[in-house]
């Protein structure tokens, strides 16, 4: 483990240099890693482990879309693909990658297969942290830990195939065997992490739920919508409003921030843009900080987790989710976005209506991947 300086604060991190894939393979050589669930994180994590030479199997409901996807991805029924209970029995490390709501429903089945010495692996601290709501209380004689990639399973897989890695956090909740650290770090490397930073279950889920509702998804959509609406109300065309709100940010500026940091991006834009950004960023910080504080307190109090459990456990949740996604999809902002994207040079061979079909399929995929019984 290395100690690195993050803005003046030293943190423990694990890199591929000090914990190479060969070491991960050695740690896991006698393990059978059972990936339970093949929806959002399951495919990327399972396939990356498979390609990295780890003995990985998948547990999924037979005759489901996810079962068929696992087959198409190369997992073989009866050899590396099994019904959930058989996979739970065979696995020495259980990667519990179902949705939070599905984890609650399946927990009694999982728990009976957690025999002494096994390990229970999560990619989210939700179930254990909010155990008063979820009922997920692991036995004392198994290791319990998590690796949480900082992105979707799709991104994890894509970056792996590109020879890159997605940053991940890791945490140990329970070390029953004395091997929890080696096991969790080996799995973190095996699933394709670029590097691993240390956290705990509570901090992981608090930061994750805040981020998803905040700058990663909720806040950014709210800011997009607010600026777009103001520009439109002042007479700007849809294409101009979209380009100045979304397209320039995502296509030009954010890649520069990702590569070099916000300070570098500021220093390499026009002096007029620099002046405006420097004058206004603190106003936006001060205006939104109370909202982020309210959000974090809602997460920490358990309100957000309970709302997620209640909402995602309802039999009609898929229909209601589709209605909410449809509101986004059919808005002028994102309808304009379809046309703008079709005009990018790399998309010129794609007709706008064909791209619209692709976006429709993407939203349907989002709904399928959030199926709590996947």
N, C-alpha and C positions, 0 to 999 in steps of 0.2 A: 504494500500500500504506500502511495506517495502523498506528501502534503504539498499542496499548491496554494499560491496566494491569489485569492479572488477579491480584487479591489481593496486589499489591505487586511482581509480575513483569511486565515489559513483553514483549509478544508481537506479532509481525507478523500482521495480519489483512487480509482483503480484503472489503469490503462492497459492496452493490449501489449505494450512493451514489457511491462513487469508481469503480466498474466496472459501469455500468448495462448492461442488456440490449442497448441499442443498440450499445454498444462491443463486446460479445460477438458480436453479429451481424456487425459489421464485420470482426472478427478471423477469423471462421469462414466468411465469405461465399464463399470459393473452396475450401472443404474439403468432402469427403464423409465424414461420420461413419458408420462401419459398426459397428453394435451386434451383437456376436457372442454369441448366447445370449439366450434370452427366458424366463428362469425367475424368479429372485428380484429382481435389480436391473434386468434388461433392460427390462421393460415400462415401469416408472416413468421411467427415464432416457430411453428412446427417445421415449416419448409427450410428455414435458415438452420435449425438444429440438424435436420436431415442432411442438408448439404454439407454441414460441418462434421459429419461423421458420428453424430450422437444417436444412440438407440432410442428413437422416439416413435411413439404410437399415438393414434388419435382415437378418442372416445366420442361418439356422436350417435344421435338417434338414426336408426336405419330408415331408409325411404324418405329422408328429408332432403331439402335443397343443399344443406351443408354436407350431408353424407355424400351426395353426388359430386359436390365440389371437391371434397377430399379425394374421391376416386379419380377425378379428372386431374388432380394435382399430383397423382402418383402413389397415393396410399392404397394399399391392397387389402380388401376385406379378408379377415381371418389371419392376416399376417402383420399388418401395421395399422389396420383400421378395424375397430371393434365397437360393439354396443357399449354404452357408457359404463355399465356395471362391470363388464369383463375387463375393460381398460383400467378401471379403478383397482380391480383385483391384481392385475398384472403390474401396474406401475409402482415403482419405488419412490418416484417423485411425481406428485400430482400437480400439474399446472392447471389451476382452476381459473379458466378464462371465459366462463359464461358471463352474461350480463349480471349486474348486481341483483336484479330481481330474480333471475334464474338461479343464482347462487343460493339465495334464501330457500327457494323451492326444493332444490336438489340436495341441500345440506345433510338431511338425515341419511340419505343414501351414501354420500361421500364419507361422512363421519364413520360409518361402520366399517369402511375399508381402510381407515387410517390406523393400521397396526403399528406397534412400536418400531421405531427406527426409520419409518418412512418420512417423507418431507412433503409439506403442503406449500405450494408456490402460488402467489398472486401477482397480478400486475396492477393492482389497485388496493389501497388500504381500507376501502369502504366497508367490506363485510366484517372485518375484525374490529376496526375502530368503532363502528356503530353497532356493536354486538347486542346491545340492549334492544335495538330495533330489528336486527337481522337474525339473532339467535345463533350466529356463527361463533362458537367457542371451541377452538381446537383442543384435542386431547393433549395432556402434558408430556406425553412420551414421543412426540413427533416434532421435527424441525418445522418452523413456520417462518417464511421469509417472502420478500417480493423483489421483483425487478420490474420497474415501470418505465418503458420506453417513452421518450418525450415526443410522441407523435403517433399517428395511426399505424395499424398493422400493415396497411398498404405502403406507407412511407418506409417502414422498417424493411420490408421486403425489397422495395425498389432500390433503396440505398445500399442494401446488401449486394444486390446484383450488379450495382455500379462499383463495387469495391469500397464503398464508404461505410459509415456507421452512424447510427442515431444515438444521441446521448441518452442515458438511462439513469434513474436513481435506483438504489438498492437499500433494503432495510431488513433487519433480522428482528422478528418478534419473539422467537423462542428457539433456543439452541439446546435441544434434548440430547443430541448425539455427540456434541463437541465438534461436528463437521459442518455446521450451518454456514459459516463464512466461506469455506472453500466451495461448498455446493452452490451457494447463491451467486458467487462471483463467476464460477465456471459457467453457470447457466446464463448469466448476464453476457458473457463473452460469446457463448454458443448461439444465443438468439440474434446476435449481430450488433451489440452495443458498440459505439465508438469509444466511449469511456463511461465509467460508473461513478456516481457521486453518492455519498452517504446521507441517509435520512432516517426517519422512523415512520411507522405506519400512520400515525396521527398527522404528522407534518405533511406526508405525501398526499393524503386524501384532502387535507385542508387546502393545500396549495393547488391541487388538481381541480377541485370543485370551484375554487375561486378563479383560477385561470380560465376554465371553460366558460364560466359565466361572465368573465371579465374580458381581458384583452384578446384572448385567443378566439372567441366566437361571439359572445353576447355583446360586449361593449363595442367591438369593432363594427358589428352590424348596425348597432344603434348610432354610432358616429357616422358611418357611411350614409345611413338613411337621413340623419339630420342635415348633413352638409348638402347632400343631393337635393333634399326638399327645399332648402334655402336657395340654392342656385336656380332651381326650376321656378320658384316663386318670384324670383327677380328677373325672369325672362330668358334665362339660358336654355339652350336646346337640350334634349335628353342626352345626345351624344357628347356634348361639351361637358355637361354636368357629370356624366359617368366617367369620362376620361380624366377630369380633374379630381374626382373623388376616389375612384377605384383603380382605373387602368394604369395611371402613371405610378401610383403607389406600389401595386403588385408587380408590374412588369419592369419598372425602372429603379425605383428607390429602395424597396425592401431587399432585393438581391444585393445591393451595395451595402446595406446595413448588415445583412447576414455575413457578407465577406469581410467587412472592415470595421463595422461599428457605426453608431449614429454620429459620433463626433467626426469621423472621416467623411461621412456623407454630407454633413453640414459644411465641412471645409471645402468640399468639391462641388458645390452648387453655386448658383449665381449669388452675388453680394446682396441683391434684393431679397432673394429667398432666404439667405442666411439671417438677414436683419429681421424679417418677419417671423421666422421660426424661433429665433432667440427671444423676441419680444413676447410671443404668444404661448410658448410651451408651458410656462409656469402658471399661466391663467387656466389652461386646460387641466393641469395637475391639481390646482387648488379647487377647481370646480368639480372634478370627478372624485377626488380623494374621499369625501364623505360617503359617496355611493359605494366605493370599494370597501370602506370601513364597515358600512352596513352589510355588504355582501359577505365579508369575512366573518362577521359576528353571526350571520344567519347560518353559514356553514358550520362554524364551531359549536353553535347551540344545538345542532342536529335538525334544524328546520328544513334545510335543503335536502338532506338525506331522506327524511321522512316523506317529503313531497315527491321525491323521485320514486321511492318504494311504492307509495300510494298510487301515483299516476301510472307507473310502468307495470303494475300488477293487475290493472283493470282489463277485463276481457275486450273492451272496445278501444284500448289504447292505440292500436295501429291506425284505426280510422281517424281518431282525433289527432294523432301525429301527422297523418297525411293532410288533414285540414290546415294545420299550422304551417307545414312545409309548403303547402299550396299557396298560402298567403305570401310567403317569400318568393316563391317561384313565379307567381303571376304579377308581382309588383312591377311597376314601370322601371324601377332601378335595375332589377335583374333580368327583365325582358330586354332592356337596352343592352345589358351586358352580353346577352347571347349574340346580338348583332355585332357588337364591337369585337367580340372574340372571333367571330367568323371572318372579320376583316383583317386579322393578323396574317402576315404573309405565309406563315406555316400552315394556316387553316384555309387558304384560298381555294384548295381543291374540294373543300367541304361546303356544301350548300347550307345556308342558314337553317332551312327546315330540317336538314339532317342533323345539324348540331343541336337543334332543339330536341330532337329525338334522343340524342345522346344525354342531354341534360335531364330529360324525363327519366331515362334509365338510371341515371346517377341518383336521383331522388328516390326512386323505387328501391335501389340497392341500399340506400341509407336506411330506409324503413326496414328492409329485410335484416340488415346487420344489427338493428336495435331490437330484434325479436327477443323477448326475455326468455323464450324457451328454445333458443337456437342450439 
